[in-house]
Amino acid sequence: MPHRRRVEPDIRRYYTEVYAEADRLHRTAQGRLEARRTRDLLARLLPAPPAAVLDVGGGPGTYTGWLAASGHRVHLVDLVPAHVAAVRAACPEVTATVGDARAVPLPDGSADATLLLGPLYHLPDRADRVAALREAARLTRPGGPVVGAAISRNAALIEKSAEGRVDEYSRPLLLRAYATGVNDPATGFTTAYFHRPEQLVEEFTAAGLPAPRLYGVEGPLWPLLDALDTVPDDRLFHDAVACAAAFEQDPAVLGVSAHLLAVATA
Ligand SMILES: C[S@@+](CC[C@H](N)C(=O)[O-])C[C@H]1O[C@@H](n2cnc3c(N)ncnc32)[C@H](O)[C@@H]1O
């Protein structure tokens, strides 16, 4: 069997000691665009409430409270104990356990829909990503959706270039990640994998989730939104949301979104 990297300690340390995930999607206009578009897409892709939604890699409950408030019954699984504790404290109506997306100790078909919004971009080995997708397919009742999030292969280079932060130190790291998909934690982010759209399709298919539909989350205007953190402009934000929606399934621009969602039926 090919050697697989052991990534859990690095990811737990990053989210416990280095990075505060809890307000990531509120702190910046880019984060608010990601959250707004992800909620818009999930509202269309998930079954009507009340459904049993399994939120694997749900973090500190980023979408959990919103899903529960929409009428869904949500169970969250995450690798980071501090995230699970935060969800339990903030959302008493939600159940949550520490666990790994590659082996979730729940019965077959226990969810009407399963979210994998995190694990696919933190597992650098294809075999692990396919294992996580296969597990999501097993956990979802036949006919229910499995929704996976990926970070686009192009995102880091676009983001750092837009911020004017590509220098002699970062350029080789960014170009290596662009070539291989594997992020070097020396960039400041943790262990991560960045997908091309066609790889997401291939990995879903290999996991028994054929013909996934792909959606670009942020669309092409997200690099401009940094400006809104100093000078708020509702018009630009709303135009970025509308532009992302207009292009969301256009194969020619999928890869310029920072995140991609893929959905297929179990
Ligand atoms: C950036 S956060 C995303 C949180 C939220 N789902 C969202 O979309 O904003 C990534 C989350 O995935 C979790 N994660 C990464 N690898 C995982 C794995 N193998 N099993 C379960 N959770 C994992 C991390 O602990 C972290 O909470």
Ligand as a Chemical Component Dictionary entry (heavy atoms), coordinates in Angstrom:
data_LIG
# 
_chem_comp.id                   LIG 
_chem_comp.type                 NON-POLYMER 
_chem_comp.pdbx_formal_charge   0 
_chem_comp.three_letter_code    LIG 
# 
loop_
_chem_comp_atom.comp_id 
_chem_comp_atom.atom_id 
_chem_comp_atom.alt_atom_id 
_chem_comp_atom.type_symbol 
_chem_comp_atom.charge 
_chem_comp_atom.model_Cartn_x 
_chem_comp_atom.model_Cartn_y 
_chem_comp_atom.model_Cartn_z 
_chem_comp_atom.pdbx_ordinal 
LIG C1  C1  C 0  -11.774 25.361 7.501  1  
LIG S1  S1  S 1  -12.677 24.318 8.560  2  
LIG C2  C2  C 0  -14.255 24.281 7.744  3  
LIG C3  C3  C 0  -15.404 24.376 8.693  4  
LIG C4  C4  C 0  -16.767 24.446 7.982  5  
LIG N1  N1  N 0  -17.194 23.120 7.549  6  
LIG C5  C5  C 0  -16.747 25.390 6.814  7  
LIG O1  O1  O 0  -17.007 24.968 5.688  8  
LIG O2  O2  O -1 -16.465 26.592 7.000  9  
LIG C6  C6  C 0  -12.080 22.667 8.199  10 
LIG C7  C7  C 0  -12.548 21.664 9.238  11 
LIG O3  O3  O 0  -12.337 20.326 8.748  12 
LIG C8  C8  C 0  -11.939 19.529 9.849  13 
LIG N2  N2  N 0  -11.256 18.331 9.348  14 
LIG C9  C9  C 0  -10.131 18.289 8.600  15 
LIG N3  N3  N 0  -9.823  17.012 8.306  16 
LIG C10 C10 C 0  -10.769 16.228 8.889  17 
LIG C11 C11 C 0  -10.993 14.826 8.956  18 
LIG N4  N4  N 0  -10.161 13.952 8.376  19 
LIG N5  N5  N 0  -12.065 14.381 9.636  20 
LIG C12 C12 C 0  -12.906 15.255 10.244 21 
LIG N6  N6  N 0  -12.737 16.590 10.227 22 
LIG C13 C13 C 0  -11.680 17.078 9.552  23 
LIG C14 C14 C 0  -11.020 20.456 10.626 24 
LIG O4  O4  O 0  -10.854 19.993 11.942 25 
LIG C15 C15 C 0  -11.786 21.777 10.535 26 
LIG O5  O5  O 0  -12.681 21.921 11.611 27 
# 
loop_
_chem_comp_bond.comp_id 
_chem_comp_bond.atom_id_1 
_chem_comp_bond.atom_id_2 
_chem_comp_bond.value_order 
_chem_comp_bond.pdbx_ordinal 
LIG C1  S1  SING 1  
LIG S1  C2  SING 2  
LIG S1  C6  SING 3  
LIG C2  C3  SING 4  
LIG C3  C4  SING 5  
LIG C4  N1  SING 6  
LIG C4  C5  SING 7  
LIG C5  O1  DOUB 8  
LIG C5  O2  SING 9  
LIG C6  C7  SING 10 
LIG C7  O3  SING 11 
LIG C7  C15 SING 12 
LIG O3  C8  SING 13 
LIG C8  N2  SING 14 
LIG C8  C14 SING 15 
LIG N2  C9  SING 16 
LIG N2  C13 SING 17 
LIG C9  N3  DOUB 18 
LIG N3  C10 SING 19 
LIG C10 C11 SING 20 
LIG C10 C13 DOUB 21 
LIG C11 N4  SING 22 
LIG C11 N5  DOUB 23 
LIG N5  C12 SING 24 
LIG C12 N6  DOUB 25 
LIG N6  C13 SING 26 
LIG C14 O4  SING 27 
LIG C14 C15 SING 28 
LIG C15 O5  SING 29 
# 
